[in-house]
Amino acid sequence: MSRRGLILHTRTHWLLLGLALLCSLVLFMYLLECAPQTDGNASLPGVVGENYGKEYYQALLQEQEEHYQTRATSLKRQIAQLKQELQEMSEKMRSLQERKNVGANGIGYQSNKEQAPSDLLEFLHSQIDKAEVSIGAKLPSEYGVIPFESFTLMKVFQLEMGLTRHPEEKPVRKDKRDELVEVIEAGLEVINNPDEDEEQDDEEGPLGEKLIFNENDFVEGYYRTERDKGTQYELFFKKADLMEYRHVTLFRPFGPLMKVKSEMIDITRSVINIIVPLAERTEAFVQFMQNFRDVCIHQDKKIHLTVVYFGKEGLSKVKSILESVTSESNFHNYTLVSLNEEFNRGRGLNVGARAWDKGEVLMFFCDVDIYFSAEFLNSCRLNAEPGKKVFYPVVFSLYNPAIVYANQEVPPPVEQQLVHKKDSGFWRDFGFGMTCQYR
């Protein structure tokens, strides 16, 4: 039993040793097969029979990079679409809120802080603060002044005519008509529905009812545009049976209209001292006094005339004309100052202004060949302010009637020549000789 057990144990030992040697041989052959080659053209194995060099892996890296760039571009596009959709939703919500505010207040322009974001209101108010509507600006010369253009319900008086526009015409372009209509309606809204914080007495009609202004009460307006800030509007309203004017200033800072101020102006006691420097030209003075009699004596009745005459020749005729007007119209509110000097317009205006000794007065520096109306005198009163504002009216200069009416035997009367047409004259927007200002 012991011998058989020894033989079995020996066979088992050799069998295990043979298996171990076989496994070692297989492992050795596997290692030889998987080991990298040592020659100069060696490459890592991939598919059997193919070699992969540096160019292959560079192409592989480039392909992966393009894949990630395409993916990143797609994600950016999706983010942009989401932002756009979010912005559109915000605009729709803002539009609905604005419509709700408009329906509640009955006016389309922003009049309080609840109707616009605070940052927008701050920007618009900063535009008003930078414009000349509230404070003046230092200019290099008179040619740096931005002139106003005037308008009524039916007509616009234009300075820049070009080759197609006329000095006086109805607004043809729809945007201009809509702009002026919107401005007048906004001014009426300011007057008829003042803010609660405004200290302003409510006006009442003859029966004690609240006065309501409408577009027929609009007298005239002025506007000008500062191209980097916005458009300023000066509006004047008046009831036919009242003496007071209502003045509204609006400003469009390239956005909604914003009220600047609303005030009442009483011109019933405002006397105008018309100062006319003169030398010879007695025939022109006769025409001037004819217009003066019709407008100042018969209509306005709150005018003082100061004539500063240079030289001796023609002085007696000027005195005779003034005495004739006095006897015919019972008019005594005039002053004749005689200077034995050579004509100097600036000197004459200075002497005429100093000849007034009754306190503060509104002066109109006028030439003898100027024709004006009663409406202009009210414009002079409305647009000049003591210590703050001087009014420079833009004069419409007529061409020589002998040339304009050359096809007629006799030129028409002066009254018929006073028309605003392109072939009869032009706006003298470069002249600053006529002025309304307080002393």
BADO-530613 format. One record per residue (C-alpha): x negated, y negated, z; residue in three letters. Coordinates in Angstrom, 1 decimal, padded with zeros to 4 digits. Each point is the difference from the previous one (the first is absolute). Example, Ala and Ser with C-alpha at 12.3 -4.5 7.8 and 13.67 -1.06 7.14 Angstrom:
x|y|z|residu
-012.3|004.5|007.8|ALA
-001.4|-003.4|-000.7|SER
***
This chain:
x|y|z|residu
000.0|000.0|000.0|MET
-002.8|-002.3|000.7|SER
-001.8|000.7|-003.3|ARG
003.2|-000.6|-002.1|ARG
000.6|-003.3|001.9|GLY
-003.6|-001.1|-000.7|LEU
000.3|000.7|-003.8|ILE
003.3|-002.0|-000.2|LEU
-001.5|-002.9|001.9|HIS
-003.0|-000.1|-002.4|THR
002.2|000.0|-003.1|ARG
002.1|-002.8|001.3|THR
-003.1|-002.1|000.7|HIS
-001.3|000.4|-003.6|TRP
003.4|-000.7|-001.4|LEU
000.2|-003.3|001.9|LEU
-003.5|-000.9|-001.0|LEU
000.8|000.7|-003.7|GLY
003.1|-002.2|000.2|LEU
-002.0|-002.8|001.5|ALA
-002.6|000.2|-002.7|LEU
002.7|000.0|-002.7|LEU
001.6|-003.1|001.5|CYS
-003.3|-001.7|000.2|SER
-000.7|000.8|-003.7|LEU
003.4|-001.4|-001.0|VAL
-000.5|-003.1|002.1|LEU
-003.4|-000.5|-001.5|PHE
001.3|000.3|-003.6|MET
002.8|-002.5|000.9|TYR
-002.5|-002.5|001.3|LEU
-002.1|000.4|-003.1|LEU
003.1|-000.7|-002.2|GLU
001.1|-003.1|002.0|CYS
-003.4|-001.5|000.5|ALA
-000.7|-003.2|-002.1|PRO
-002.4|000.2|-002.9|GLN
-003.3|-001.7|000.3|THR
-000.6|-001.0|-003.6|ASP
000.3|-003.6|-001.3|GLY
003.3|000.5|-001.7|ASN
001.8|001.5|003.0|ALA
003.5|-001.1|000.8|SER
002.6|001.0|002.6|LEU
002.2|002.9|-001.2|PRO
003.5|-000.6|-001.0|GLY
001.5|001.9|-002.8|VAL
-002.2|002.8|-001.0|VAL
-002.3|-000.8|-002.9|GLY
000.3|-003.9|000.3|GLU
-002.4|-002.6|001.4|ASN
001.2|-003.4|001.5|TYR
-002.4|-003.0|000.0|GLY
000.1|-003.6|001.3|LYS
002.3|-001.2|-002.8|GLU
002.7|002.4|001.0|TYR
000.1|-001.2|003.6|TYR
000.0|-003.7|-001.0|GLN
002.9|000.7|-002.3|ALA
001.8|001.8|002.8|LEU
-000.6|-002.9|002.4|LEU
001.2|-002.5|-002.6|GLN
003.2|002.0|-000.6|GLU
000.7|000.1|003.7|GLN
-000.6|-003.8|000.2|GLU
002.4|-000.7|-002.8|GLU
002.6|002.2|001.7|HIS
-000.3|-002.0|003.2|TYR
000.1|-003.4|-001.9|GLN
003.2|001.1|-001.8|THR
001.5|001.0|003.3|ARG
-000.9|-003.3|001.6|ALA
001.4|-002.0|-002.9|THR
003.2|001.9|000.2|SER
000.3|-000.7|003.8|LEU
-000.8|-003.7|-000.6|LYS
002.8|-000.2|-002.6|ARG
002.4|001.6|002.3|GLN
-000.9|-002.5|002.8|ILE
000.5|-002.9|-002.4|ALA
003.4|001.3|-001.1|GLN
001.0|000.3|003.7|LEU
-001.2|-003.6|000.7|LYS
002.0|-001.3|-003.0|GLN
003.1|001.8|001.1|GLU
-000.4|-001.4|003.5|LEU
-000.4|-003.5|-001.4|GLN
003.1|000.3|-002.2|GLU
002.0|001.2|003.0|MET
-001.3|-002.9|002.1|SER
000.9|-002.5|-002.8|GLU
003.5|001.5|-000.2|LYS
000.5|-000.3|003.7|MET
-001.3|-003.6|-000.1|ARG
002.3|-000.9|-002.9|SER
003.0|001.4|001.8|LEU
-001.0|-002.0|003.1|GLN
-000.3|-003.2|-002.0|GLU
003.4|000.6|-001.7|ARG
001.5|000.5|003.4|LYS
-001.6|-003.3|001.3|ASN
001.2|-001.9|-003.2|VAL
003.5|001.3|000.5|GLY
000.0|-001.1|003.6|ALA
-001.4|-003.5|-000.6|ASN
001.4|-000.8|-003.4|GLY
-003.2|-001.4|-001.5|ILE
-002.8|001.6|-002.0|GLY
-003.1|-001.8|001.3|TYR
-001.8|000.9|003.2|GLN
001.2|-002.5|002.7|SER
-001.1|001.7|003.2|ASN
-002.5|002.4|001.4|LYS
002.3|003.0|000.1|GLU
000.3|000.1|-003.8|GLN
-003.7|000.5|-000.9|ALA
-003.0|001.8|001.6|PRO
-002.0|-002.2|002.3|SER
-003.2|000.3|-002.1|ASP
001.9|-001.3|-003.1|LEU
001.5|-002.9|001.9|LEU
-003.4|-000.9|001.3|GLU
-001.4|000.0|-003.5|PHE
002.9|-002.2|-001.4|LEU
-000.3|-002.5|002.9|HIS
-003.8|-000.1|-000.6|SER
000.8|-000.9|-003.7|GLN
002.2|-002.9|001.2|ILE
-002.7|-001.2|002.4|ASP
-002.6|-000.1|-002.8|LYS
002.3|-001.8|-002.4|ALA
000.5|-003.8|-000.2|GLU
003.7|000.4|001.0|VAL
-000.9|-000.5|003.7|SER
-003.3|-001.9|000.0|ILE
-001.9|-002.0|-002.5|GLY
-003.2|001.0|-001.9|ALA
-003.1|-002.0|-000.8|LYS
-000.3|-000.3|-003.8|LEU
-003.0|-001.3|-002.1|PRO
002.2|-002.4|-002.0|SER
003.6|-000.8|-001.0|GLU
-000.3|002.6|-002.8|TYR
-000.2|002.8|002.5|GLY
003.6|-000.7|001.1|VAL
002.5|002.6|-000.9|ILE
003.1|-001.9|-001.3|PRO
003.6|000.8|000.7|PHE
002.5|000.7|-002.7|GLU
003.6|-001.0|000.7|SER
003.3|001.7|-000.8|PHE
003.7|-000.3|000.4|THR
002.8|002.5|-000.4|LEU
-000.1|-000.3|-003.8|MET
-003.4|-001.2|-001.0|LYS
-003.7|000.3|000.7|VAL
-002.5|-002.8|-000.6|PHE
-003.2|001.5|-001.1|GLN
-003.5|-001.5|000.0|LEU
-001.8|002.7|-002.0|GLU
001.8|000.1|-003.3|MET
-002.5|001.6|-002.4|GLY
001.3|000.3|-003.6|LEU
003.4|001.6|000.7|THR
001.4|-001.4|003.2|ARG
001.8|-003.3|000.5|HIS
-000.4|-002.6|002.8|PRO
003.6|000.5|001.0|GLU
001.9|003.2|-000.7|GLU
002.2|002.7|001.4|LYS
-001.9|003.0|001.4|PRO
000.0|002.4|-002.9|VAL
-002.0|002.9|001.5|ARG
002.1|002.2|002.2|LYS
-002.6|000.4|002.7|ASP
-000.2|-003.8|000.4|LYS
003.8|-000.4|000.2|ARG
000.2|002.9|002.5|ASP
-002.8|-001.5|002.1|GLU
001.6|-003.5|000.3|LEU
003.4|001.5|000.7|VAL
-001.4|002.2|002.7|GLU
-001.9|-003.0|001.5|VAL
003.2|-002.2|000.1|ILE
002.0|002.9|001.6|GLU
-002.7|000.5|002.6|ALA
000.0|-003.7|000.8|GLY
003.8|000.1|000.4|LEU
-000.3|003.0|002.3|GLU
-002.5|-001.9|002.2|VAL
002.3|-003.0|000.3|ILE
003.3|001.8|000.5|ASN
-001.4|002.7|002.3|ASN
-002.8|-001.6|002.1|PRO
-002.0|002.1|002.4|ASP
001.1|000.0|003.6|GLU
-003.3|-001.4|001.2|ASP
000.3|-003.1|-002.2|GLU
001.0|-003.1|001.9|GLU
002.4|-001.5|-002.6|GLN
003.4|-001.5|000.5|ASP
002.8|001.7|-001.9|ASP
001.5|-002.4|-002.6|GLU
003.8|-000.2|-000.1|GLU
002.4|-001.0|-002.8|GLY
002.7|-002.7|000.2|PRO
002.4|002.6|001.6|LEU
-002.6|001.3|002.5|GLY
-000.8|003.1|-002.0|GLU
-003.6|001.2|-000.5|LYS
-001.6|-001.5|-003.1|LEU
-000.9|002.7|-002.6|ILE
-002.4|-001.0|-002.8|PHE
000.2|001.5|-003.4|ASN
-001.9|-000.2|-003.2|GLU
001.9|-003.1|-001.2|ASN
-001.6|-001.8|003.0|ASP
-003.5|000.6|-001.4|PHE
-001.6|-003.3|-001.1|VAL
-003.5|000.9|-001.2|GLU
-002.9|002.2|000.8|GLY
-003.8|000.0|-000.5|TYR
-002.3|003.0|-000.3|TYR
-003.7|000.7|-000.6|ARG
-002.1|003.1|000.1|THR
-003.4|000.5|001.6|GLU
-001.2|003.0|-002.0|ARG
-001.8|001.6|002.9|ASP
002.7|-000.5|002.7|LYS
003.5|-000.5|-001.3|GLY
002.8|-002.4|-001.1|THR
001.3|-002.9|002.0|GLN
003.6|-001.2|-000.4|TYR
001.4|-003.3|001.3|GLU
003.8|-000.1|-000.2|LEU
002.4|-002.9|000.7|PHE
003.8|000.4|000.6|PHE
002.6|-002.7|000.6|LYS
003.8|-000.1|000.4|LYS
001.7|-002.5|-002.2|ALA
001.7|-001.7|003.0|ASP
-003.0|000.0|002.3|LEU
-003.1|-002.2|000.1|MET
-002.4|002.5|001.4|GLU
-002.1|002.4|-002.0|TYR
-000.9|003.5|001.0|ARG
-003.6|000.9|-000.8|HIS
-001.2|003.7|-000.1|VAL
-003.6|001.1|-000.6|THR
-000.5|003.5|-001.2|LEU
-003.2|001.9|-000.9|PHE
-000.4|003.2|-002.0|ARG
-003.4|001.4|001.0|PRO
000.1|002.4|-002.9|PHE
002.5|001.9|001.9|GLY
003.4|-000.7|001.7|PRO
001.1|-003.5|000.5|LEU
-000.8|-001.3|003.5|MET
001.5|-003.1|001.6|LYS
-002.5|-002.7|001.0|VAL
002.3|-002.6|001.3|LYS
003.6|-001.4|-000.2|SER
000.7|-003.6|000.9|GLU
002.5|-002.9|-000.4|MET
-001.2|-003.2|-001.7|ILE
001.9|-003.3|000.4|ASP
-000.9|-002.5|-002.7|ILE
002.8|-002.5|000.7|THR
-002.3|-002.5|001.6|ARG
-003.1|000.5|-002.1|SER
-000.9|-003.2|-001.9|VAL
-002.4|000.2|-002.9|ILE
-002.4|-002.8|-000.8|ASN
-000.7|000.1|-003.7|ILE
-003.3|-001.7|-000.8|ILE
-000.6|-001.1|-003.6|VAL
-003.4|-001.6|-001.0|PRO
000.6|-002.2|-003.1|LEU
-001.9|-002.3|-002.3|ALA
001.8|-001.6|-003.0|GLU
002.2|002.8|-001.6|ARG
003.1|-002.0|000.8|THR
002.1|001.8|-002.6|GLU
-000.7|003.3|001.6|ALA
000.9|-001.6|003.4|PHE
003.4|-001.0|-001.5|VAL
000.7|003.7|-000.8|GLN
-001.3|001.1|003.4|PHE
002.3|-002.4|001.8|MET
003.0|001.2|-002.0|GLN
-000.6|003.5|001.1|ASN
-000.8|-001.2|003.5|PHE
003.4|-001.8|000.2|ARG
002.0|003.0|-001.2|ASP
-001.8|002.6|002.2|VAL
-001.3|-001.9|003.1|CYS
002.5|-002.8|000.5|ILE
003.2|001.6|-001.1|HIS
-000.6|003.6|001.0|GLN
-002.7|000.6|002.6|ASP
000.3|-003.4|001.9|LYS
-003.0|000.8|002.3|LYS
-002.8|-001.4|-002.0|ILE
-002.5|-002.8|000.4|HIS
-002.0|-001.2|-003.0|LEU
-003.5|-001.4|000.3|THR
-001.5|-001.5|-003.2|VAL
-003.7|-000.9|000.0|VAL
-000.7|-002.3|-002.9|TYR
-003.5|-000.7|-001.3|PHE
-000.7|-003.3|-001.8|GLY
002.0|-003.1|-000.8|LYS
001.3|000.8|-003.5|GLU
003.5|001.4|000.1|GLY
000.4|-000.5|003.8|LEU
002.8|-002.5|-000.5|SER
001.9|002.4|-002.2|LYS
-000.3|002.8|002.6|VAL
001.3|-002.4|002.7|LYS
002.9|-000.9|-002.3|SER
000.9|003.7|-000.5|ILE
000.0|000.7|003.7|LEU
002.1|-003.1|000.7|GLU
002.5|001.1|-002.7|SER
000.4|003.4|001.6|VAL
000.4|-001.6|003.4|THR
002.8|-002.3|-001.2|SER
001.8|002.7|-002.0|GLU
-000.2|002.9|002.5|SER
-000.6|-001.9|003.3|ASN
-003.2|001.9|000.5|PHE
-002.6|-001.6|002.3|HIS
-002.2|003.0|001.0|ASN
-003.0|-000.8|-002.1|TYR
-003.5|-001.5|000.5|THR
-002.0|-001.7|-002.7|LEU
-003.8|-000.3|000.7|VAL
-002.0|-002.1|-002.4|SER
-003.8|000.6|-000.5|LEU
-002.1|-002.2|-002.2|ASN
-002.3|002.9|-000.9|GLU
-000.7|002.4|-002.8|GLU
002.4|002.9|000.0|PHE
-001.0|002.9|002.2|ASN
002.7|002.6|000.7|ARG
-001.7|001.4|003.2|GLY
-000.4|-003.6|001.3|ARG
003.6|-000.7|-000.7|GLY
001.3|003.1|001.7|LEU
-002.1|-000.7|003.1|ASN
001.2|-003.6|000.2|VAL
003.6|001.1|-000.5|GLY
-000.2|002.6|002.7|ALA
-001.4|-002.5|002.5|ARG
002.7|-002.6|-000.9|ALA
002.5|002.2|001.9|TRP
000.1|-001.0|003.7|ASP
003.1|001.8|001.3|LYS
-001.6|003.2|001.3|GLY
-000.2|003.4|-001.6|GLU
001.5|000.2|-003.5|VAL
000.0|002.4|-002.9|LEU
-001.8|-001.5|-003.0|MET
000.3|000.9|-003.7|PHE
-002.9|-001.1|-002.1|PHE
001.5|-000.7|-003.4|CYS
-000.9|-001.4|-003.3|ASP
002.1|-002.4|-002.0|VAL
000.6|002.4|-002.8|ASP
001.4|002.8|002.2|ILE
003.7|001.0|-000.2|TYR
001.4|001.8|003.0|PHE
003.5|001.0|001.3|SER
001.8|000.0|003.3|ALA
-000.7|003.8|000.3|GLU
-003.7|-000.7|-000.2|PHE
000.2|-002.4|002.9|LEU
001.5|002.7|002.1|ASN
-002.7|002.4|-001.1|SER
-002.5|-002.6|001.1|CYS
001.6|-000.1|003.4|ARG
000.3|003.7|000.4|LEU
-003.6|000.9|-001.0|ASN
-002.0|-002.6|001.8|ALA
-000.7|000.3|003.8|GLU
-001.8|-002.5|002.2|PRO
-003.5|001.1|000.8|GLY
000.4|003.4|-001.6|LYS
001.1|000.0|-003.6|LYS
-000.3|-002.2|-003.2|VAL
002.2|000.5|-003.0|PHE
-001.6|-000.3|-003.5|TYR
002.8|000.2|-002.5|PRO
-001.1|001.3|-003.5|VAL
001.1|-002.6|-002.6|VAL
001.4|001.0|-003.4|PHE
-001.9|-002.2|-002.4|SER
001.9|-001.0|-003.2|LEU
-001.8|-000.2|-003.4|TYR
000.0|-003.2|-002.0|ASN
003.7|-000.4|-001.2|PRO
-001.2|-001.5|-003.3|ALA
-001.5|003.4|-000.8|ILE
002.6|002.3|001.6|VAL
002.9|-001.8|-001.7|TYR
-001.9|-000.9|-003.2|ALA
002.8|001.5|-002.1|ASN
002.5|-002.5|001.4|GLN
000.2|-003.6|-001.0|GLU
000.3|-001.2|003.7|VAL
-001.0|002.0|003.0|PRO
002.9|000.9|002.3|PRO
000.5|-001.9|003.3|PRO
-002.3|000.8|002.9|VAL
002.6|002.0|001.8|GLU
000.4|002.3|-002.9|GLN
-003.8|000.5|-000.2|GLN
-000.2|001.3|003.6|LEU
000.3|003.8|-000.9|VAL
-002.3|002.8|000.9|HIS
-000.9|001.5|-003.3|LYS
-003.3|001.4|-001.3|LYS
-000.1|-002.4|-003.0|ASP
000.8|-003.0|002.1|SER
-002.6|000.2|002.7|GLY
-001.9|002.1|002.6|PHE
-000.4|000.4|003.7|TRP
-003.0|-002.1|001.2|ARG
-001.1|002.4|002.6|ASP
-003.5|-001.5|000.0|PHE
001.1|-003.4|001.2|GLY
000.1|-001.0|003.7|PHE
001.0|-003.6|-000.2|GLY
003.6|000.4|001.1|MET
000.3|000.9|003.7|THR
002.5|000.0|002.8|CYS
-001.6|-000.3|003.4|GLN
000.4|-001.6|003.4|TYR
-002.1|-002.9|001.3|ARG
***
